[in-house]
Structures are given as structure tokens and as C-alpha cells.
Amino acid sequence: MTDITFEFKDKGMVIGLPEGPTYFNYYWLRDTCVTTLDPQTRERIFDISSVTSQPVALSAHVDGDMLVIAWENEVQPSRVPMKLIREMAANGRPHDPAELPRNLWFSDHLPRITRVPQNAVLETEDGLATLTRALIVDGIAVVTGMDKTDEALFRLVQAIGPVTPSAEGLDFNVRVEINPTNLAFTAGPLEMHTDLPGEEKAPGVQFLHCLENTVQGGLSLFLDGAAVAEALRVEDPKAFALLASEDIPFFYRHDNWDYRAHQRVIETDHDGNVTGVTISQHLQDTIDLPQEMLDDYYPALIKFIQLMQEDRFMIRFRSEAGNCVIFDNHRIVHGREGYVADSGARHLRGCYSDRGALRSTYRVLAGKGFDGMVQPAETKISA
């Protein structure tokens, strides 16, 4: 290893790494010693408040893959992984296998949607890694060859994470109902939206298992909300900034429930990258922003909705029996064309899981060497 230098300061040290000198705070270095974590539970067992005075380093050196630091007023030195030191120097945070670059897609993405057979997902770590990676990177994937049983959907969801309940229960059926609780349960067109924004924490991943579809019409519609948001950022930065900074109210009401929550239409991460959107005019409540702000907010919201209606973003396909479309409910905006209810049968069964569970599953698989980069050969979705 190239010689590493150390410059000791009052509250931290500058470590001279091959990539360049980087400052590290003494408290942080003490708090990241490998002994601060229980080796079995992997939980933190060190109480930083037990340090009665600011840590001060006496010396530091590299021993193999560890940075060893001797402290004033402490008998035992700290051992910090050099891998972590380099990651912090490079990115300001530890490496996260699930922090994958998002692939923003447009209307030509249909043939490239990742498709994985149900048995590959349930029986192989390669298949599950392929699916979870696609859901993180693209936000959408299709599982093929699904059994036509009530249990098949739950088995698939639980391969990724626990089922997230909603007002409808653990699952729901998308078909024509006599007394519908949702516009999805009619034969009419369904505008582009994300699901359940009226819940304080809207479900993160949606599963739609097609059991039957023989009706005339009813094409499924999907677009990448992050791609549309980035387009808005380029075309109208002020509109983007407004939608990314102000929360507006949404609801979900029927006889036995009344959910209400405020959500931000454009969601960004700590680096300012778009991670998703929340949009649903049929579940949007009375906007309660200051009236003067609405002078600018409404035009921004309208422009964003109109962008979503442009053909360059939209993909359309017919849901096929035996397929399950899975998508990030905080990123992928979906809808449906109307259909002729008495022309056949259309029955989709759906439920939700959590984005945190999705990323957790991928991290575990990546740690085992299954990164999902190799995709199984599959046929294209029919238009």
C-alpha cells in the first residue's frame, strides 16, 4: 500500500490518502472502531456519550486493512477499516450496494423491460437479484409464468419483502365491481397516477398479477416519473423547484376510512437527484398552500401533468394472463385505457411491499456475489 501520512489537528486528523488528503473528525473515528458493533447482532454497542472528553489521537498507522489509532486517556486503540476510510474520502458516506444509478427511460423502453420467470425468482438467487436490481435501476419489471392461484402473488412478494397492507387490506382485486371503492375497480379510463398518496407513507412497490384479460381495450399505461421530472427541471427550473419543495394534500376516503396526508409532488435525495414523484388528481385534496403561492404553484403542477401526457414518455401494453408487473410506486406513474366491460373478463390481483425491503433484499444478494447484472433471455412484452 502506498505510504499514508497523518497530520494531527485539534479536533481531527488529515489522512494523506493516494486519492488526496482527507479530514476525519476524532469523534467519528472513535465511533467507527470495529469494536463498537456487536459481532452477532451487528448493532452498535458503544455509547459515544460515555466519552467524557473530546478524543485526541496520540498516533496512527495502517496495519493490514485497518487504520489503528492510539488515544489519549484510553488503553485500547481504535481499529477502523481502511475500506471505510477510502469510501468516505471518495463519496462522503459508506458504500451502499443498493445505491445504483437510475436508468431514466422513455417510450422506447418497452422492449427492454426486464422479464424474469417466476420460478427463477423463487428458486434462484440470480433470478431474484436480476429482478430486484431492475426494480431499483429501472423502477419496473415483469415476472412471467405466474401460477393462477391466490398464493402465487404472496409468494412472489415475500421473496422481496413483507406485504405492506393498505386500506383495501393485504391485497386487492382490479376488476369491475358493483360498488367500487376506487376508480380502478370500474371499466373506465384511469388517469396517470401513483397509488395511495393519502396514506402517510404510501406503499413503495406495487405488484399487479394478471389472472385474466380478454376484454376489448384496457391497455396498461406506464411512464418513468423521474424522467418527466428531470425534463421539467431542464425546461422550467422554477416549476421543478416549487414542486420539489412544497407538500400538498391527498386523501383516500370511503365509508369506512378517511386517510389524509401531505406529499411532495417531486421527491429528491440528499444529492438533489429525482427519486420519485407523487401524483394523483383523483385523490388530490383541496390544496392548502398560501393563495399567493398558488399563483405559481398551479401553473407548475399543470405543466408537469401536461408533460406526462406527451407520447415521448408513455409506454402502452396489454396485460397478459400469467404476468405480474412490478413497479416502484414512488417513481413509476401508471394508468389504464378504458375498456368494454361486457366484452370479456379482466382481473388483476395486486398488493404492495416496501422500497426499503426491496433494497435490503438486493444488498443481501449483492453481498453474496449476486448483483443481478446478467439478465435471463426472455421474450418481449406484446404491445
Long-range contacts (C-beta under 8 A, 24 or more apart in sequence): 1-62, 4-62, 6-60, 6-61, 8-57, 8-60, 11-54, 13-57, 13-60, 15-60, 15-67, 15-85, 15-89, 17-85, 17-86, 17-89, 19-86, 19-89, 19-90, 20-89, 22-85, 22-88, 22-89, 24-85, 24-88, 26-54, 26-55, 26-56, 26-57, 27-51, 27-54, 27-55, 29-55, 29-57, 29-67, 29-69, 29-78, 29-80, 30-55, 30-69, 30-71, 30-78, 32-78, 32-80, 32-84, 33-78, 33-79, 33-80, 34-66, 34-79, 34-80, 34-81, 35-76, 35-78, 35-79, 96-363, 97-362, 97-363, 97-366, 97-367, 97-371, 98-136, 98-359, 98-360, 98-362, 98-363, 98-366, 100-133, 100-136, 100-137, 101-137, 102-136, 102-137, 102-138, 102-139, 102-226, 102-273, 102-274, 102-275, 102-331, 103-137, 103-138, 104-224, 104-226, 104-227, 104-230, 105-138, 105-224, 105-227, 106-224, 106-227, 106-312, 106-313, 107-311, 107-312, 107-313, 107-314, 107-315, 109-138, 109-224, 109-315, 110-315, 110-317, 110-380, 110-381, 110-383, 111-380, 111-381, 113-138, 113-140, 113-141, 113-142, 113-381, 114-138, 114-141, 114-142, 114-375, 114-378, 115-141, 115-142, 115-143, 115-144, 115-376, 115-378, 115-379, 115-380, 115-381, 116-141, 116-142, 116-143, 116-144, 116-375, 116-376, 116-378, 117-143, 117-144, 117-145, 117-376, 117-378, 118-143, 118-144, 118-145, 118-146, 118-147, 118-152, 118-156, 118-324, 119-145, 120-376, 121-156, 121-159, 122-155, 122-156, 122-159, 125-365, 125-368, 125-370, 126-370, 126-372, 126-374, 126-376, 127-376, 128-159, 128-160, 128-361, 128-365, 128-370, 129-362, 129-365, 129-366, 129-370, 129-371, 129-372, 130-372, 130-374, 130-375, 130-376, 131-160, 131-326, 131-372, 132-160, 132-358, 132-361, 132-362, 132-365, 132-372, 133-362, 133-371, 133-372, 133-373, 134-372, 134-375, 135-205, 135-326, 135-327, 135-328, 135-358, 136-358, 136-359, 136-362, 138-224, 139-224, 139-226, 139-327, 139-328, 139-331, 139-332, 140-222, 140-224, 140-325, 140-326, 140-327, 140-328, 140-332, 141-325, 141-326, 141-327, 142-323, 142-324, 142-325, 142-326, 142-381, 143-323, 143-324, 143-326, 144-322, 144-323, 144-378, 145-322, 146-209, 146-210, 146-322, 146-323, 146-324, 148-211, 148-321, 148-322, 150-349, 152-209, 153-207, 153-209, 153-324, 153-349, 153-350, 153-351, 154-351, 156-207, 156-209, 156-324, 157-207, 157-351, 157-353, 159-361, 160-205, 160-353, 160-357, 160-358, 160-361, 161-205, 161-353, 161-354, 161-356, 161-357, 161-358, 161-360, 161-361, 162-353, 162-354, 162-357, 163-351, 163-352, 163-353, 164-203, 164-204, 164-351, 164-352, 164-353, 164-354, 165-352, 166-196, 166-199, 166-203, 166-352, 167-196, 167-199, 167-252, 167-254, 167-257, 167-259, 170-351, 171-349, 171-350, 171-351, 172-349, 172-350, 172-351, 173-347, 173-348, 173-349, 173-350, 174-208, 174-346, 174-347, 174-348, 174-349, 174-350, 175-345, 175-346, 175-347, 175-348, 176-341, 176-346, 181-254, 183-282, 184-336, 187-215, 187-218, 187-338, 187-339, 187-340, 187-341, 187-346, 188-338, 189-335, 189-336, 189-337, 189-338, 190-335, 190-336, 191-281, 191-282, 191-335, 192-221, 192-223, 192-279, 192-308, 192-309, 192-333, 192-334, 192-335, 193-279, 193-280, 193-281, 193-282, 193-283, 193-333, 193-334, 193-335, 194-225, 194-276, 194-277, 194-278, 194-279, 194-280, 194-329, 194-330, 194-332, 194-333, 194-334, 195-280, 195-329, 195-352, 196-252, 196-259, 196-283, 196-329, 197-250, 197-261, 197-263, 197-278, 197-279, 197-280, 197-283, 197-284, 198-250, 198-251, 198-252, 198-253, 198-259, 198-260, 198-261, 198-283, 198-285, 199-252, 199-259, 199-261, 200-259, 200-261, 202-261, 202-263, 202-278, 202-329, 202-330, 203-329, 203-352, 203-353, 203-354, 204-328, 204-329, 204-330, 204-352, 204-353, 204-354, 204-355, 204-356, 204-357, 204-358, 205-326, 205-327, 205-328, 205-329, 205-352, 205-353, 205-354, 205-355, 205-357, 205-358, 206-326, 206-327, 206-329, 206-334, 206-350, 206-351, 206-352, 207-324, 207-325, 207-326, 207-350, 207-351, 207-352, 207-353, 208-319, 208-324, 208-325, 208-326, 208-348, 208-349, 208-350, 209-323, 209-324, 209-348, 209-349, 209-350, 210-319, 210-320, 210-321, 210-322, 210-323, 210-324, 210-325, 210-347, 210-348, 211-321, 211-347, 211-348, 211-349, 212-321, 212-345, 212-346, 212-347, 213-318, 213-319, 213-320, 213-321, 213-344, 213-345, 213-346, 213-347, 213-348, 214-343, 214-344, 214-345, 214-346, 215-339, 215-340, 215-341, 215-343, 215-344, 215-345, 215-346, 216-339, 216-340, 216-343, 216-344, 217-337, 217-338, 217-339, 217-340, 217-343, 218-318, 218-319, 218-336, 218-337, 218-338, 218-339, 218-346, 219-316, 219-317, 219-318, 219-336, 219-337, 220-316, 220-317, 220-318, 220-319, 220-325, 220-334, 220-335, 220-336, 221-314, 221-315, 221-316, 221-334, 221-335, 221-336, 221-337, 222-314, 222-315, 222-325, 222-327, 222-332, 222-333, 222-334, 223-308, 223-313, 223-314, 223-315, 223-332, 223-333, 223-334, 224-313, 224-331, 224-332, 224-333, 225-276, 225-277, 225-279, 225-308, 225-331, 225-332, 225-333, 226-274, 226-275, 226-276, 226-277, 226-331, 227-313, 228-277, 228-304, 228-307, 228-308, 228-313, 228-333, 229-266, 229-274, 229-277, 229-304, 230-274, 231-307, 231-313, 232-266, 232-303, 232-304, 232-307, 233-274, 235-303, 235-307, 236-300, 236-303, 238-296, 238-300, 239-296, 239-299, 239-300, 239-303, 239-304, 240-266, 240-300, 242-296, 242-297, 242-300, 243-297, 243-300, 243-301, 243-304, 244-268, 246-289, 246-293, 246-297, 248-284, 248-285, 248-287, 248-288, 248-289, 248-297, 249-284, 249-285, 249-286, 249-287, 249-288, 250-278, 250-280, 250-283, 250-284, 250-285, 251-283, 251-285, 252-283, 260-285, 265-301, 265-304, 266-304, 267-330, 275-330, 275-331, 276-328, 276-330, 276-331, 277-330, 277-331, 277-333, 278-330, 279-304, 279-305, 279-308, 279-333, 281-305, 308-333, 316-383, 317-381, 317-382, 317-383, 318-382, 318-383, 319-346, 319-348, 320-381, 320-382, 323-381, 328-355, 330-355
